[in-house]
């Protein structure tokens, strides 16, 4: 081993799942387990091109089909099939999308008309805005952060390159810690569909450098 690389951090790659069946319908999905659309699969394969030639040591997804299918499509173009078969993949409940409670299954744009733009934005983006029978982003953060610090960070500290495929809000929670974003600024934080983010982190798991690459995506979400 090169002694100069002994303490070099691995790279963290973060991908949001692409278009699901309920994204296409404009529905709040949350923890409902729906599949990718054919468009979502196609675009996930395009995202995989950003990872082509990279050495990925381990991947994590949520337990929801749309993240698992996104990972499979990304890997189908990112790495040779033989290497993909040997890649350790773990499905983790901590990375599941936020539970939208009573809003689950409702059409977002109909709800927006009903409650008004300010309340709609609070429901979708605010740090600790209550949702009946559901989770706030703060609650999602409380499950994502221990997973990251206890499972992912030690791998990165050992020089491993880690790929995480998750949903919009679990990724936003992760971004809060990595990028050290204030509670009041979380409304402005978004992980776009079609984006792949490459993070270089310090040994505490905070951002040193961030690069985002995107495929062109048109999604009703």
C-alpha positions as CSV (number, residue, x, y, z in Angstrom):
1,X,0.0,0.0,0.0
2,X,1.2,3.5,-0.8
3,X,1.6,5.1,2.7
4,X,0.7,8.5,1.3
5,X,-2.8,7.1,0.5
6,X,-3.3,5.4,3.8
7,X,-5.6,8.1,5.1
8,X,-7.1,9.2,1.8
9,X,-10.9,9.4,1.9
10,X,-13.0,7.6,-0.6
11,X,-15.5,9.4,-2.8
12,X,-19.2,9.5,-2.1
13,X,-21.6,9.4,-5.1
14,X,-25.2,10.2,-4.5
15,X,-28.0,9.5,-7.0
16,X,-31.8,10.2,-6.7
17,X,-34.1,7.6,-8.1
18,X,-35.5,8.6,-11.5
19,X,-39.2,8.8,-12.6
20,X,-41.5,6.4,-10.8
21,X,-45.1,5.5,-11.7
22,X,-46.5,7.9,-9.2
23,X,-44.1,10.7,-10.1
24,X,-45.6,10.5,-13.6
25,X,-49.1,10.9,-12.1
26,X,-48.0,13.8,-9.9
27,X,-48.8,11.8,-6.7
28,X,-47.1,12.1,-3.3
29,X,-45.4,8.7,-3.1
30,X,-43.6,8.6,0.2
31,X,-43.2,5.1,1.5
32,X,-45.5,3.6,-1.1
33,X,-43.5,1.0,-3.1
34,X,-43.9,1.8,-6.8
35,X,-41.7,1.0,-9.7
36,X,-39.8,3.1,-12.2
37,X,-41.5,4.0,-15.5
38,X,-39.7,3.0,-18.7
39,X,-38.6,6.7,-19.0
40,X,-37.1,6.4,-15.5
41,X,-35.1,3.3,-16.4
42,X,-33.9,5.0,-19.6
43,X,-32.7,8.1,-17.8
44,X,-31.1,6.1,-15.0
45,X,-29.0,4.3,-17.6
46,X,-28.0,7.7,-18.9
47,X,-26.9,8.7,-15.4
48,X,-24.8,5.6,-15.2
49,X,-22.6,7.0,-18.0
50,X,-21.3,9.6,-15.5
51,X,-19.9,6.8,-13.4
52,X,-18.4,4.8,-16.3
53,X,-14.8,3.8,-15.5
54,X,-15.1,4.6,-11.8
55,X,-14.2,2.1,-9.1
56,X,-17.2,1.6,-6.8
57,X,-16.6,-0.5,-3.7
58,X,-20.1,-0.7,-2.2
59,X,-23.6,0.6,-3.0
60,X,-26.5,1.4,-0.7
61,X,-30.2,1.9,-1.6
62,X,-33.4,2.2,0.3
63,X,-35.7,-0.7,0.5
64,X,-38.1,0.8,-2.1
65,X,-38.2,-0.7,-5.6
66,X,-37.7,2.6,-7.3
67,X,-34.3,3.1,-5.8
68,X,-33.3,-0.5,-6.3
69,X,-34.3,-0.3,-10.0
70,X,-32.5,3.0,-10.4
71,X,-29.3,1.4,-9.0
72,X,-29.6,-1.6,-11.4
73,X,-30.0,0.7,-14.4
74,X,-27.2,3.0,-13.3
75,X,-24.8,0.0,-12.9
76,X,-25.9,-1.5,-16.2
77,X,-24.0,1.3,-18.0
78,X,-21.5,2.3,-15.3
79,X,-19.5,-0.9,-14.9
80,X,-19.0,-4.2,-16.7
81,X,-21.6,-6.8,-16.0
82,X,-19.1,-9.1,-14.3
83,X,-18.0,-6.4,-11.9
84,X,-21.6,-5.4,-11.2
85,X,-22.4,-9.0,-10.1
86,X,-19.7,-8.8,-7.4
87,X,-20.5,-5.3,-6.1
88,X,-21.8,-5.4,-2.5
89,X,-25.3,-3.8,-2.3
90,X,-27.2,-3.2,0.9
91,X,-30.8,-2.1,1.1
92,X,-31.4,0.1,4.1
93,X,-34.7,1.3,5.6
94,X,-33.0,4.4,6.9
95,X,-32.8,5.6,3.3
96,X,-36.5,5.2,2.6
97,X,-38.4,8.3,1.4
98,X,-40.1,10.5,3.9
99,X,-43.6,9.2,5.0
100,X,-46.1,11.8,3.7
101,X,-48.8,10.4,6.0
102,X,-52.3,11.6,5.0
103,X,-50.9,13.2,1.8
104,X,-49.7,9.9,0.5
105,X,-51.3,9.1,-2.9
106,X,-52.9,12.6,-3.3
107,X,-52.2,14.6,-6.4
108,X,-49.6,17.3,-5.4
109,X,-51.1,20.0,-7.7
110,X,-54.6,19.4,-6.5
111,X,-53.4,19.8,-2.9
112,X,-51.5,23.0,-3.8
113,X,-54.8,24.4,-5.1
114,X,-56.5,23.4,-1.9
115,X,-54.0,24.6,0.7
116,X,-52.3,27.5,-1.1
117,X,-48.7,27.9,-2.3
118,X,-47.2,28.9,1.1
119,X,-48.6,25.8,2.9
120,X,-47.8,23.6,-0.1
121,X,-44.1,24.7,0.0
122,X,-44.0,24.2,3.8
123,X,-45.3,20.6,3.4
124,X,-42.8,19.8,0.7
125,X,-39.7,21.7,1.7
126,X,-39.7,22.9,5.3
127,X,-37.4,21.4,8.0
128,X,-40.0,20.7,10.7
129,X,-43.4,21.3,9.3
130,X,-45.9,18.7,10.6
131,X,-47.7,16.4,8.2
132,X,-50.7,14.5,9.6
133,X,-49.6,10.9,10.4
134,X,-46.3,11.4,8.5
135,X,-42.7,12.5,9.0
136,X,-41.1,15.9,8.9
137,X,-37.7,16.3,7.2
138,X,-36.2,16.6,10.7
139,X,-37.5,13.1,11.5
140,X,-36.0,11.7,8.3
141,X,-32.7,13.3,9.3
142,X,-32.8,11.5,12.6
143,X,-32.7,8.1,10.8
144,X,-30.4,9.0,7.9
145,X,-27.6,10.6,10.0
146,X,-26.8,7.6,12.2
147,X,-26.8,5.4,9.1
148,X,-24.3,7.7,7.4
149,X,-22.0,8.3,10.4
150,X,-22.0,4.7,11.7
151,X,-22.0,2.7,8.4
152,X,-21.0,4.9,5.4
153,X,-18.4,7.2,6.9
154,X,-16.1,4.5,8.2
155,X,-16.0,3.0,4.7
156,X,-15.2,6.3,3.2
157,X,-12.5,6.8,5.9
158,X,-11.0,3.5,4.8
159,X,-10.7,4.8,1.2
160,X,-13.7,3.1,-0.2
161,X,-15.8,4.7,-3.0
162,X,-19.5,4.5,-2.0
163,X,-22.6,4.9,-4.1
164,X,-25.9,5.8,-2.5
165,X,-29.2,5.7,-4.4
166,X,-32.1,7.1,-2.4
167,X,-35.1,9.4,-2.6
168,X,-35.4,13.2,-2.6
169,X,-35.9,13.8,1.1
170,X,-33.6,11.2,2.4
171,X,-30.9,12.7,0.2
172,X,-31.8,16.3,1.4
173,X,-31.3,15.1,4.9
174,X,-27.9,13.7,4.0
175,X,-27.0,16.9,2.3
176,X,-27.9,18.9,5.4
177,X,-25.1,17.1,7.3
178,X,-22.6,16.9,4.6
179,X,-22.9,20.5,3.5
180,X,-23.6,21.8,7.0
181,X,-26.8,23.6,6.0
182,X,-28.8,25.5,8.6
183,X,-32.3,24.5,9.5
184,X,-33.7,27.7,8.1
185,X,-32.0,27.1,4.7
186,X,-33.4,23.7,4.1
187,X,-36.4,25.0,2.1
188,X,-33.9,26.0,-0.6
189,X,-32.2,22.6,-0.8
190,X,-33.2,20.2,-3.5
191,X,-31.7,17.2,-5.2
192,X,-32.9,17.3,-8.8
193,X,-34.1,14.3,-10.8
194,X,-31.4,13.2,-13.2
195,X,-28.6,14.4,-11.0
196,X,-25.5,12.5,-9.8
197,X,-23.5,14.3,-7.1
198,X,-19.8,13.5,-6.4
199,X,-18.6,14.5,-2.9
200,X,-15.1,14.8,-1.6
201,X,-15.4,14.8,2.2
202,X,-13.2,15.4,5.2
203,X,-12.9,12.7,7.9
204,X,-15.9,14.1,9.7
205,X,-18.0,13.6,6.6
206,X,-18.3,17.2,5.7
207,X,-18.0,18.6,2.2
208,X,-14.6,19.7,0.8
209,X,-15.8,19.6,-2.8
210,X,-19.0,18.9,-4.7
211,X,-19.6,18.2,-8.4
212,X,-23.1,17.7,-9.9
213,X,-23.7,16.2,-13.3
214,X,-27.2,16.0,-14.7
215,X,-29.1,14.4,-17.6
216,X,-32.0,16.3,-19.1
217,X,-35.2,15.2,-17.3
218,X,-38.8,16.2,-17.6
219,X,-40.8,14.9,-14.6
220,X,-44.2,15.8,-13.2
221,X,-43.0,16.0,-9.6
